[in-house]
């Protein structure tokens, strides 16, 4: 009988991810290289924005992953609270810095794009502001993890912080929306086909998003493995000192 | 519960510092702002609602680490945990005590300081209402933050970092109420949102704080 929970066994997790990791990494690399080169060199310039439109191949996927990383941490935290699988807590811990970097990439590329387009590096626009708040959430989460010595306590506290943070992140999103109507354009991608950007930009963008997702999965797997191994090493060292 | 509340209030008044600290800080912020931006009355009355809200929030933040730190050190927190009172209720009482000792004085002091910042007359009522409704949420959220960091030595900076993003929605809606009020506009929408946030935090966050405290006391 094999259920998904068998992967909560650290040994099984490491075995499985060890087998998957090369494939995912290669796929991530290929789709990122293909997507970015396709996007940067083989798509026409936008008639209004010129070549700066190409920043979307970095900006949109990283912004997407910044939010999805928090969502993944939320799910992992819930699994930790309900079923107390250590791998889940460690995966949440492993995902946080990756999510933070994604948020920073999104903010940085946005600023670089905004300078020529909006004439400013930063505007107190709803999306920008909510991303800044998201950055703060990531920072607080990571800081809390590293401030507590006992791993299980830290896992418990950060999961509760993650739950509360998710509610407040959502709340802030609507609060800043209400607070200021900003410069940011509407959705580039949505299920509603009418609003989508034209196909020339659409397909390389999809490839880039796939690349970012795969990259995120690969990084989280790798970092979770590292966390598990670090914890084992620590346990071994403690045992050695005792004997 | 009432005994706990009275004990906390008494401690706050007699232990010194805690009670007046927030008020003094609020006063300092408000007095220093005109020096920072210049004594232009027009400008001051425009930014007054925001400055008052921000000052109240920072003053609240300043006293957060006192909520559990002393009880943690002398072990009375452990006693509270084994007392027949549920932890959620104890946490709520702690938050209430914090609000009475810091939030309420800030609300009462705000109109006086509003005069210093040249707040328009119509602005006083919305400012008072918004602070009255908003500061309980600040106390409850702060209690959660304090519970998270109670076991950590020198957790003050971490506490501020954790609580900061959680305060953003209250600040936005609260300041919006005060600003719209000062400009004579209708402020019912942000007021309802602010009330919603406060009610939501009071209803839900004590459970999170109690869970966190139990983990920390384990």
Interface residues (C-beta under 8 A of the other chain):
Chain A: X133 X136 X137 X139 X140 X143 X144 X147 X148 X153 X156 X157 X160 X161 X163 X164 X165 X167 X168 X169 X171 X172 X175 X176 X178 X179
Chain B: X144 X148 X149 X151 X152 X155 X158 X161 X162 X164 X165 X166 X168 X169 X172 X173 X176 X189 X190 X193 X197 X204 X205 X208 X211 X212 X215 X216 X218
